[in-house]
Amino acid sequence: MQGIAHNYWSIWKQYVLQGVMQEDVLPPALMQSWRRCAALGLDPYHDGGPADDKDQGQARHSVAMIA
């Protein structure tokens, strides 16, 4: 299992840095996930979670306004 994770890490780095994906090695669901992230412009090196604290506060405020 650790060997597979190491291979995925190497393939992921190659995809992020060079835009090249080894499709013959990766499961289809993983390829789709990586492509969705790239299409959304997600930064793979961002340390934060799915949303920054500022964004979460704005989302809570928006929901409160609707309720």
MODAKA-V51884 format. One record per pair of residues at least 6 apart in sequence whose C-alpha atoms are under 6 Angstrom apart, sorted by the first residue. I is the first residue (numbers start at 1). GAP is how many residues later the second one is. D is the distance in whole Angstrom. If there is no record, write none. Layout:
I|GAP|D, I|GAP|D
//
This chain:
15|6|5
//
